Amino acid sequence: MYTYKTYGTCSRQILYDIDNGIVKSVKFIGGCSGNLQGVSKLVEGRKVEEVIGLLEGIKCRNNTSCPDQLSKALKQHIEK
């Protein structure tokens, strides 16, 4: 399980797990619970690159969003 501290969003943190380039689980700490549970379910089982492509650049406030922050977490993960 990996942890990413979010910036500029209502959620404070994202917990996620990746196995062989596939997103296995995502949990947002804080934020809009129902919406973020939905985002989590929709990305689980998808390739990391696909999720980044789907979510990167989505804006809510502060020029980012919880889905955009997930894309940043995943990008950071694959760059390591």
C-alpha positions as CSV (number, residue, x, y, z in Angstrom):
1,M,0.0,0.0,0.0
2,Y,1.3,3.4,-1.0
3,T,0.4,6.8,0.5
4,Y,0.2,10.2,-1.3
5,K,-0.4,13.5,0.5
6,T,-2.8,15.6,-1.6
7,Y,-2.6,19.4,-2.2
8,G,-5.3,21.9,-2.9
9,T,-8.2,19.4,-2.4
10,C,-10.7,18.5,0.3
11,S,-9.2,15.0,0.5
12,R,-6.0,15.0,2.6
13,Q,-4.4,11.7,1.5
14,I,-4.7,8.9,-1.0
15,L,-3.9,5.3,-0.2
16,Y,-3.4,3.1,-3.2
17,D,-2.0,-0.3,-4.3
18,I,-0.5,-1.3,-7.6
19,D,0.4,-4.7,-8.8
20,N,2.1,-5.3,-12.2
21,G,1.1,-1.9,-13.5
22,I,-2.6,-2.4,-12.5
23,V,-4.4,-0.3,-9.9
24,K,-5.6,-2.8,-7.3
25,S,-7.2,-0.4,-4.7
26,V,-7.7,3.3,-4.0
27,K,-8.9,4.9,-0.9
28,F,-9.2,8.7,-0.4
29,I,-9.0,10.1,3.1
30,G,-11.3,13.1,3.5
31,G,-13.2,14.7,0.6
32,C,-16.6,13.8,-0.8
33,S,-17.0,10.2,0.3
34,G,-19.6,9.0,-2.2
35,N,-17.9,10.6,-5.2
36,L,-14.5,9.4,-4.2
37,Q,-15.7,5.9,-3.6
38,G,-17.1,5.9,-7.1
39,V,-13.8,7.2,-8.6
40,S,-12.0,4.4,-6.7
41,K,-14.3,1.7,-8.0
42,L,-14.0,3.0,-11.6
43,V,-10.2,3.0,-11.6
44,E,-9.6,-0.3,-9.9
45,G,-8.5,-3.0,-12.3
46,R,-7.2,-0.5,-14.9
47,K,-3.6,0.1,-16.1
48,V,-1.9,2.9,-14.3
49,E,-1.2,4.8,-17.5
50,E,-4.9,4.5,-18.5
51,V,-6.0,6.0,-15.1
52,I,-3.5,8.9,-15.5
53,G,-4.8,9.6,-19.0
54,L,-8.4,9.6,-17.7
55,L,-8.0,11.8,-14.6
56,E,-5.1,14.1,-15.3
57,G,-6.1,17.7,-15.6
58,I,-9.6,17.5,-14.1
59,K,-10.2,20.7,-12.2
60,C,-12.4,21.4,-9.1
61,R,-10.7,24.2,-7.1
62,N,-7.2,25.4,-6.7
63,N,-6.5,24.3,-10.3
64,T,-6.7,20.6,-9.3
65,S,-9.2,18.0,-8.0
66,C,-9.1,14.7,-6.1
67,P,-9.1,12.7,-9.4
68,D,-6.2,14.9,-10.7
69,Q,-4.3,14.4,-7.4
70,L,-4.7,10.6,-7.9
71,S,-3.2,11.0,-11.4
72,K,-0.3,12.9,-9.8
73,A,0.2,10.2,-7.2
74,L,0.3,7.5,-10.0
75,K,2.7,9.5,-12.2
76,Q,5.0,10.0,-9.2
77,H,4.8,6.3,-8.5
78,I,5.8,5.2,-12.0
79,E,8.6,7.8,-12.2
80,K,10.3,6.2,-9.2
